[in-house]
Each structure stands twice: as structure tokens, then as C-alpha cells.
């Protein structure tokens, strides 16, 4: 909905802190920002908030999904090309980087960018210059890059799927959007917000959630986060006639999950190993995932990561050496 695309809704302390940090980042000279968050938490929304609150607000905001553009086309899309640079290049093309000069580029799913292009992106971030495909001369630009991912990038670095130097270049300013299940009663605030929006859009007058539905909304873990909540409510507006949202309006999967008391976490975000893994290997894998996430969230600051894990910095370093995350 249009209004939601302008602000983060909620009263949970983590959201209040996030709004404050986003405003500070927006007004700073930071050229790179990294946003972490599960699918559906609103990473694109936060990126646009930062752009809209910045001195770049009157310039372009270009949203690029790195997973949606084939690797062989991505370089030309980003940097453009000269006429004759390759078969089919019948004229010069201005790339998205050049088109966004003095504005903002949002690189969603940055992990999906292939390694050769990661190298060229790093060069651009360091020098603020690039070459169109087939060009001899460089072009200078002033662009803020906001990257987003639902992956643990430090783990991807360890696996060789993401450049370590690019990781640290992007990680200078890192923001984390919490999952909806970790935001307390924000789910009810978000639900009422969308109900108000859909009442206007569909010419309805649904008052809100019945008390029984509120209880279900609080207990359900929302693996699809805000996007799942919004889509569910729109479905109810389309298919149901009552002026209040009742439990029988909710899909069986939600009711079954709440009855079972299950905690549903997206597989990509779940650090737990497979059950067939041996006990010692499973324990090490779980510890490694927790440490990597804490380091990601703290921007690589071991003192902050140790505090998040509720252990001493010395204990964290010892554990990292033991797990092969740091040399002795």
C-alpha cells in the first residue's frame, strides 16, 4: 500500500531505534548502507525511507533486484555499454549507475550478484568511477548504494560466495530489520494499519480483528513477515463479508500452526543443522552460525558481538579460533 511505502509502522523499541538510525544515516555522507532482514520485513521500504530523508531525495531512486537480472546482462544494466561493445549493441546505452547520478541505487539480494561483478562494484565504491562495457574512458558518478540481503553475509564470505573486501566495504553502516514475530504487539498495529488502508481501497468498513483473532495473530510466527500479513488481510477483504475479522476467516495453515505451538522460521534463516548430523558437528555448526550472525549484526565488532552473545570478548575469540573462524 502507498502509505506503508513511506514509513516503518510500529511501536516496538527496535523499530523506534531503527527509524532513528535510518534518519541519521540518511542525513550523513555515507555512500554505502547494508540492510539485513528476512524476506518480507521491508528492506526496500527502509531503503526508500533513507533516500527520501536524504539530500538526494529529489534525484533518482533505482531499485535493482540482483537475483532477477541474468548475470550476463547485469554488467550492461548497471554500467551501460558502448555501441558495438558486443553482438546486439547497436547503440550506446546509459546504465543504471549513470542514470542514478546524485541519487540512490538499491541493490536487493546483493548476495546473488556474481563474483566478477562484485569486483567491479567494489572498484566503483572505492573510486566512484566506472567504465561502460566497451569503453576506454572512465565516468565519474556520485551515487549512494544501499544493499540488502536475507543471508548471513559473513557465512557467504567463508563459503567463497561473496567477496570479503566487498563485505567489509558494505558493512560500514549496517541496519537490521527485526522479524515481525520479534516485535511484540506491532503485529496488531500493522494489522490495523492495513485494515484502514484496505477499507479505503475497497470501500469497506471492517472495524478490525476480533479478540480471538488478535490472540492468533500474536501467537502465529509470521514466516513471511509484513508481506505475509498484508497479503492475508487483502485476501480477507476480497473474500469475506463480515465487518470484523474472525478466526474462521484465517487459512487452516495459520490455525494449525498456532494450535501446534510451532515456531516457523524461514529455512534460509534457521541456523539449526540437519538431524542426521553428528552431535559434536551439529553443536559446532550451531555455535558457528550464532557467532557469525552476531558479528554480522555488530559490523564485525567483537566487543559488541560478545555482549550480544552474553560472553566475554576473550571467550568469543577463543571460540572463534576453536571453530576455525579466526586464526590463533
GUTOR-486629 format. One record per residue (C-alpha): residue number from 0; residue in three letters; x, y, z. Coordinates in nm, 2 decimals. Layout:
<sites>
SITE    k    r       X       Y       Z
SITE  NUM  ALA       X       Y       Z
...
</sites>
This chain:
<sites>
SITE    k    r       X       Y       Z
SITE    0  UNK    0.00    0.00    0.00
SITE    1  UNK    0.12    0.35   -0.08
SITE    2  UNK    0.13    0.49    0.28
SITE    3  UNK    0.32    0.19    0.41
SITE    4  UNK    0.58    0.26    0.14
SITE    5  UNK    0.67    0.59    0.32
SITE    6  UNK    0.73    0.48    0.68
SITE    7  UNK    0.80    0.19    0.91
SITE    8  UNK    0.49    0.12    1.13
SITE    9  UNK    0.53    0.00    1.48
SITE   10  UNK    0.60    0.10    1.84
SITE   11  UNK    0.84   -0.18    1.94
SITE   12  UNK    1.17   -0.03    2.07
SITE   13  UNK    1.37   -0.20    1.79
SITE   14  UNK    1.16   -0.02    1.53
SITE   15  UNK    1.19    0.32    1.71
SITE   16  UNK    1.57    0.27    1.72
SITE   17  UNK    1.57    0.17    1.36
SITE   18  UNK    1.38    0.48    1.25
SITE   19  UNK    1.63    0.69    1.44
SITE   20  UNK    1.93    0.52    1.29
SITE   21  UNK    1.78    0.54    0.94
SITE   22  UNK    1.73    0.91    0.98
SITE   23  UNK    2.09    0.96    1.09
SITE   24  UNK    2.23    0.75    0.80
SITE   25  UNK    2.01    0.94    0.56
SITE   26  UNK    2.15    1.28    0.66
SITE   27  UNK    2.51    1.15    0.67
SITE   28  UNK    2.75    1.14    0.38
SITE   29  UNK    2.76    0.76    0.39
SITE   30  UNK    2.79    0.63    0.04
SITE   31  UNK    2.71    0.26    0.13
SITE   32  UNK    2.45    0.11    0.36
SITE   33  UNK    2.38   -0.25    0.42
SITE   34  UNK    2.03   -0.37    0.53
SITE   35  UNK    1.98   -0.71    0.69
SITE   36  UNK    1.64   -0.87    0.73
SITE   37  UNK    1.43   -1.18    0.65
SITE   38  UNK    1.22   -1.18    0.34
SITE   39  UNK    0.91   -0.96    0.37
SITE   40  UNK    1.04   -0.74    0.66
SITE   41  UNK    1.05   -0.43    0.45
SITE   42  UNK    1.42   -0.38    0.34
SITE   43  UNK    1.31   -0.20    0.03
SITE   44  UNK    1.09    0.03    0.23
SITE   45  UNK    1.37    0.12    0.46
SITE   46  UNK    1.60    0.19    0.17
SITE   47  UNK    1.35    0.43    0.02
SITE   48  UNK    1.30    0.59    0.36
SITE   49  UNK    1.67    0.66    0.38
SITE   50  UNK    1.66    0.81    0.02
SITE   51  UNK    1.36    1.02    0.09
SITE   52  UNK    1.51    1.17    0.41
SITE   53  UNK    1.84    1.25    0.24
SITE   54  UNK    1.97    1.54    0.04
SITE   55  UNK    1.93    1.30   -0.26
SITE   56  UNK    1.56    1.29   -0.23
SITE   57  UNK    1.49    1.49   -0.55
SITE   58  UNK    1.71    1.26   -0.75
SITE   59  UNK    1.66    0.91   -0.88
SITE   60  UNK    1.59    0.61   -0.66
SITE   61  UNK    1.65    0.29   -0.86
SITE   62  UNK    1.55   -0.05   -0.73
SITE   63  UNK    1.76   -0.34   -0.87
SITE   64  UNK    1.69   -0.70   -0.78
SITE   65  UNK    2.02   -0.88   -0.82
SITE   66  UNK    1.85   -1.22   -0.85
SITE   67  UNK    1.61   -1.11   -1.12
SITE   68  UNK    1.87   -1.00   -1.38
SITE   69  UNK    2.08   -1.27   -1.55
SITE   70  UNK    2.45   -1.25   -1.47
SITE   71  UNK    2.54   -1.20   -1.84
SITE   72  UNK    2.32   -0.89   -1.86
SITE   73  UNK    2.38   -0.74   -1.52
SITE   74  UNK    2.71   -0.56   -1.61
SITE   75  UNK    2.54   -0.38   -1.91
SITE   76  UNK    2.24   -0.30   -1.70
SITE   77  UNK    2.45   -0.14   -1.42
SITE   78  UNK    2.72    0.03   -1.62
SITE   79  UNK    2.58    0.06   -1.97
SITE   80  UNK    2.77   -0.01   -2.29
SITE   81  UNK    2.92    0.15   -2.60
SITE   82  UNK    2.79    0.09   -2.95
SITE   83  UNK    2.94   -0.23   -3.09
SITE   84  UNK    3.07   -0.35   -2.75
SITE   85  UNK    2.91   -0.69   -2.82
SITE   86  UNK    2.67   -0.85   -3.06
SITE   87  UNK    2.34   -0.67   -3.05
SITE   88  UNK    2.49   -0.34   -2.90
SITE   89  UNK    2.36   -0.13   -3.19
SITE   90  UNK    2.38    0.20   -2.99
SITE   91  UNK    2.53    0.34   -2.67
SITE   92  UNK    2.33    0.26   -2.36
SITE   93  UNK    2.34    0.46   -2.04
SITE   94  UNK    2.35    0.22   -1.74
SITE   95  UNK    2.15    0.25   -1.42
SITE   96  UNK    2.46    0.37   -1.22
SITE   97  UNK    2.49    0.67   -1.45
SITE   98  UNK    2.12    0.73   -1.46
SITE   99  UNK    2.12    0.74   -1.08
SITE  100  UNK    2.40    1.00   -1.05
SITE  101  UNK    2.35    1.21   -0.73
SITE  102  UNK    2.07    0.97   -0.63
SITE  103  UNK    2.04    0.63   -0.48
SITE  104  UNK    2.07    0.27   -0.60
SITE  105  UNK    1.91   -0.01   -0.40
SITE  106  UNK    2.07   -0.34   -0.47
SITE  107  UNK    1.83   -0.60   -0.33
SITE  108  UNK    1.95   -0.96   -0.28
SITE  109  UNK    2.32   -0.84   -0.31
SITE  110  UNK    2.44   -1.20   -0.23
SITE  111  UNK    2.31   -1.31   -0.57
SITE  112  UNK    2.55   -1.08   -0.76
SITE  113  UNK    2.82   -1.30   -0.92
SITE  114  UNK    3.18   -1.26   -0.81
SITE  115  UNK    3.32   -1.09   -1.12
SITE  116  UNK    3.06   -0.82   -1.10
SITE  117  UNK    3.12   -0.79   -0.72
SITE  118  UNK    3.48   -0.70   -0.81
SITE  119  UNK    3.36   -0.42   -1.04
SITE  120  UNK    3.11   -0.30   -0.78
SITE  121  UNK    3.39   -0.28   -0.52
SITE  122  UNK    3.60   -0.07   -0.76
SITE  123  UNK    3.31    0.17   -0.82
SITE  124  UNK    3.25    0.20   -0.45
SITE  125  UNK    3.62    0.28   -0.39
SITE  126  UNK    3.69    0.52   -0.68
SITE  127  UNK    3.34    0.65   -0.77
SITE  128  UNK    3.43    0.57   -1.13
SITE  129  UNK    3.33    0.30   -1.38
SITE  130  UNK    3.36    0.21   -1.74
SITE  131  UNK    3.08    0.13   -1.97
SITE  132  UNK    3.12   -0.21   -2.14
SITE  133  UNK    3.34   -0.15   -2.43
SITE  134  UNK    3.45    0.20   -2.32
SITE  135  UNK    3.81    0.32   -2.28
SITE  136  UNK    3.75    0.62   -2.06
SITE  137  UNK    3.60    0.61   -1.71
SITE  138  UNK    3.29    0.80   -1.60
SITE  139  UNK    3.26    0.96   -1.25
SITE  140  UNK    2.94    0.94   -1.05
SITE  141  UNK    2.81    1.03   -0.71
SITE  142  UNK    2.57    0.76   -0.60
SITE  143  UNK    2.47    0.62   -0.26
SITE  144  UNK    2.44    0.24   -0.27
SITE  145  UNK    2.20    0.07   -0.03
SITE  146  UNK    2.24   -0.31   -0.04
SITE  147  UNK    2.01   -0.57    0.12
SITE  148  UNK    2.02   -0.94    0.20
SITE  149  UNK    1.84   -1.20    0.39
SITE  150  UNK    2.15   -1.41    0.41
SITE  151  UNK    2.43   -1.41    0.67
SITE  152  UNK    2.70   -1.25    0.45
SITE  153  UNK    2.99   -1.35    0.67
SITE  154  UNK    2.89   -1.71    0.62
SITE  155  UNK    2.88   -1.64    0.24
SITE  156  UNK    3.23   -1.50    0.26
SITE  157  UNK    3.35   -1.81    0.44
SITE  158  UNK    3.19   -2.02    0.17
SITE  159  UNK    3.36   -1.82   -0.11
SITE  160  UNK    3.04   -1.69   -0.25
SITE  161  UNK    3.09   -1.33   -0.15
SITE  162  UNK    3.40   -1.11   -0.16
SITE  163  UNK    3.54   -1.04    0.18
SITE  164  UNK    3.66   -0.69    0.08
SITE  165  UNK    3.32   -0.60   -0.06
SITE  166  UNK    3.16   -0.73    0.26
SITE  167  UNK    3.36   -0.50    0.48
SITE  168  UNK    3.31   -0.21    0.23
SITE  169  UNK    2.93   -0.25    0.26
SITE  170  UNK    2.93   -0.33    0.63
SITE  171  UNK    3.05    0.02    0.73
SITE  172  UNK    2.68    0.11    0.81
SITE  173  UNK    2.46   -0.20    0.87
SITE  174  UNK    2.10   -0.18    0.97
SITE  175  UNK    1.89   -0.48    1.09
SITE  176  UNK    1.51   -0.51    1.04
SITE  177  UNK    1.37   -0.74    1.30
SITE  178  UNK    1.13   -1.02    1.21
SITE  179  UNK    0.76   -0.95    1.27
SITE  180  UNK    0.74   -1.23    1.52
SITE  181  UNK    1.01   -1.05    1.74
SITE  182  UNK    0.82   -0.72    1.75
SITE  183  UNK    0.55   -0.80    2.01
SITE  184  UNK    0.22   -0.62    1.96
SITE  185  UNK    0.34   -0.45    1.65
SITE  186  UNK    0.17   -0.72    1.45
SITE  187  UNK   -0.17   -0.58    1.58
SITE  188  UNK   -0.06   -0.22    1.50
SITE  189  UNK    0.04   -0.33    1.15
SITE  190  UNK   -0.28   -0.53    1.10
SITE  191  UNK   -0.50   -0.23    1.19
SITE  192  UNK   -0.29   -0.01    0.96
SITE  193  UNK   -0.35   -0.24    0.67
SITE  194  UNK   -0.72   -0.27    0.76
SITE  195  UNK   -0.75    0.11    0.74
SITE  196  UNK   -0.57    0.11    0.41
SITE  197  UNK   -0.79   -0.16    0.26
SITE  198  UNK   -1.11   -0.01    0.39
SITE  199  UNK   -1.02    0.30    0.18
SITE  200  UNK   -0.91    0.09   -0.12
SITE  201  UNK   -1.20   -0.15   -0.13
SITE  202  UNK   -1.48    0.08    0.00
SITE  203  UNK   -1.53   -0.14    0.31
SITE  204  UNK   -1.58   -0.07    0.68
SITE  205  UNK   -1.41   -0.36    0.86
SITE  206  UNK   -1.36   -0.25    1.22
SITE  207  UNK   -1.06   -0.47    1.30
SITE  208  UNK   -0.97   -0.81    1.45
SITE  209  UNK   -1.20   -1.00    1.68
SITE  210  UNK   -1.03   -1.07    2.02
SITE  211  UNK   -0.99   -1.43    1.93
SITE  212  UNK   -0.81   -1.33    1.60
SITE  213  UNK   -0.59   -1.09    1.79
SITE  214  UNK   -0.47   -1.38    2.01
SITE  215  UNK   -0.40   -1.59    1.70
SITE  216  UNK   -0.21   -1.30    1.53
SITE  217  UNK    0.01   -1.27    1.85
SITE  218  UNK    0.09   -1.64    1.86
SITE  219  UNK    0.15   -1.70    1.48
SITE  220  UNK    0.52   -1.66    1.39
SITE  221  UNK    0.47   -1.49    1.05
SITE  222  UNK    0.75   -1.65    0.85
SITE  223  UNK    0.66   -1.42    0.56
SITE  224  UNK    0.67   -1.12    0.79
SITE  225  UNK    0.49   -0.80    0.70
SITE  226  UNK    0.44   -0.90    0.34
SITE  227  UNK    0.25   -1.22    0.46
SITE  228  UNK    0.04   -1.01    0.69
SITE  229  UNK   -0.06   -0.76    0.42
SITE  230  UNK   -0.14   -1.03    0.17
SITE  231  UNK   -0.35   -1.22    0.42
SITE  232  UNK   -0.56   -0.92    0.51
SITE  233  UNK   -0.62   -0.82    0.15
SITE  234  UNK   -0.74   -1.18    0.08
SITE  235  UNK   -0.99   -1.14    0.36
SITE  236  UNK   -1.11   -0.81    0.23
SITE  237  UNK   -1.17   -0.97   -0.11
SITE  238  UNK   -1.34   -1.30    0.01
SITE  239  UNK   -1.52   -1.22    0.34
SITE  240  UNK   -1.82   -1.01    0.42
SITE  241  UNK   -1.83   -0.96    0.79
SITE  242  UNK   -1.73   -0.62    0.95
SITE  243  UNK   -1.48   -0.79    1.18
SITE  244  UNK   -1.20   -1.04    1.11
SITE  245  UNK   -1.29   -1.37    1.28
SITE  246  UNK   -1.07   -1.69    1.32
SITE  247  UNK   -1.27   -1.87    1.06
SITE  248  UNK   -1.15   -1.62    0.80
SITE  249  UNK   -0.79   -1.73    0.85
SITE  250  UNK   -0.62   -2.00    0.65
SITE  251  UNK   -0.60   -2.35    0.80
SITE  252  UNK   -0.22   -2.34    0.79
SITE  253  UNK   -0.22   -2.05    1.04
SITE  254  UNK   -0.47   -2.21    1.27
SITE  255  UNK   -0.28   -2.54    1.26
SITE  256  UNK    0.05   -2.37    1.33
SITE  257  UNK   -0.09   -2.18    1.63
SITE  258  UNK   -0.26   -2.49    1.77
SITE  259  UNK    0.06   -2.68    1.74
SITE  260  UNK    0.26   -2.41    1.91
SITE  261  UNK    0.51   -2.43    1.63
SITE  262  UNK    0.77   -2.17    1.57
SITE  263  UNK    0.81   -2.14    1.19
SITE  264  UNK    1.14   -1.99    1.08
SITE  265  UNK    1.23   -1.95    0.71
SITE  266  UNK    1.48   -2.23    0.62
SITE  267  UNK    1.74   -1.99    0.50
SITE  268  UNK    1.74   -1.81    0.83
SITE  269  UNK    1.74   -2.12    1.06
SITE  270  UNK    2.09   -2.20    1.19
SITE  271  UNK    1.99   -2.54    1.32
SITE  272  UNK    2.17   -2.83    1.14
SITE  273  UNK    2.00   -3.13    1.00
SITE  274  UNK    1.91   -3.40    1.25
SITE  275  UNK    2.13   -3.66    1.08
SITE  276  UNK    2.44   -3.45    1.17
SITE  277  UNK    2.65   -3.59    1.45
SITE  278  UNK    2.61   -3.43    1.79
SITE  279  UNK    2.96   -3.26    1.81
SITE  280  UNK    2.94   -3.14    1.45
SITE  281  UNK    2.59   -3.02    1.50
SITE  282  UNK    2.69   -2.82    1.81
SITE  283  UNK    2.98   -2.67    1.64
SITE  284  UNK    2.77   -2.57    1.34
SITE  285  UNK    2.51   -2.41    1.56
SITE  286  UNK    2.77   -2.21    1.76
SITE  287  UNK    2.94   -2.10    1.44
SITE  288  UNK    2.61   -1.97    1.30
SITE  289  UNK    2.53   -1.78    1.62
SITE  290  UNK    2.87   -1.62    1.62
SITE  291  UNK    2.86   -1.53    1.25
SITE  292  UNK    2.52   -1.36    1.30
SITE  293  UNK    2.64   -1.17    1.60
SITE  294  UNK    2.94   -1.05    1.41
SITE  295  UNK    2.73   -0.95    1.11
SITE  296  UNK    2.49   -0.76    1.33
SITE  297  UNK    2.77   -0.58    1.50
SITE  298  UNK    2.96   -0.49    1.19
SITE  299  UNK    3.25   -0.71    1.28
SITE  300  UNK    3.30   -0.55    1.63
SITE  301  UNK    3.40   -0.84    1.86
SITE  302  UNK    3.32   -0.65    2.18
SITE  303  UNK    2.96   -0.57    2.06
SITE  304  UNK    2.92   -0.93    1.93
SITE  305  UNK    3.04   -1.07    2.26
SITE  306  UNK    2.79   -0.85    2.45
SITE  307  UNK    2.51   -0.97    2.23
SITE  308  UNK    2.61   -1.34    2.29
SITE  309  UNK    2.64   -1.26    2.67
SITE  310  UNK    3.00   -1.39    2.68
SITE  311  UNK    3.34   -1.21    2.73
SITE  312  UNK    3.54   -1.09    2.43
SITE  313  UNK    3.81   -1.33    2.53
SITE  314  UNK    3.57   -1.62    2.54
SITE  315  UNK    3.44   -1.52    2.19
SITE  316  UNK    3.79   -1.50    2.05
SITE  317  UNK    3.87   -1.84    2.20
SITE  318  UNK    3.55   -1.99    2.05
SITE  319  UNK    3.62   -1.84    1.71
SITE  320  UNK    3.97   -1.99    1.70
SITE  321  UNK    3.82   -2.33    1.81
SITE  322  UNK    3.56   -2.31    1.53
SITE  323  UNK    3.81   -2.20    1.26
SITE  324  UNK    3.66   -1.86    1.23
SITE  325  UNK    3.98   -1.68    1.33
SITE  326  UNK    4.35   -1.78    1.33
SITE  327  UNK    4.53   -1.82    1.66
</sites>
